[in-house]
Amino acid sequence: MSVRILKGEISGTGMKIGIVASRFNSEVVEGLLTGAMEALKEADVTDSDVVIVRVPGALELALAVSKLVESEELDGVIALGCVIRGETAHFDHVSREAISGLNRTGLELSLPVAIGILTVENMEQARIRSGLDPDPSGGKQGRSRHRGREAAEACLEMVNLLSRIAER
């Protein structure tokens, strides 16, 4: 008996991808968006097959993802935002609810929703993880920790994986 292993690949040829991006912490989110678009382009997703939606903040991402999928035929969605810890518990509530909402939305839609929300301690971490500043540690295993790129790659990989599972 042989074990079957199914996995996705980072290829986006012919895919239609949505990106929902927060305006809060806009400089950081623009860095995430730039990295996501670069990763999509490298994976052969054309600009005309990408739709970008802007929302006020991280808490609005899940609803916008849901409505975008209702109005557009998409293969996957990338959600981008940034929540930086402050002096109150606001950080904990916003980051937890934003991520939970996106997870729930992906499950309800049965569609890959890649979460590219930074939840960081400070602006320095945000700038590194959004590609605005170089990573002084060299990243994990020598790779950049650019969360915009990673979210785009995860989205494409999951679209391909779900397609392979459906073929079985």
Secondary structure, DSSP 8 states (H G I E B T S, - for coil): ---------S--TT--EEEEEESTTHHHHHHHHHHHHHHHHHTT--GGGEEEEEESSGGGHHHHHHHHHHHS--SEEEEEEEEE--SSTHHHHHHHHHHHHHHHHHHHHTS-EEEEEEEESSHHHHHHHTTSS--TT--GGG----HHHHHHHHHHHHHHHHHHHHH-
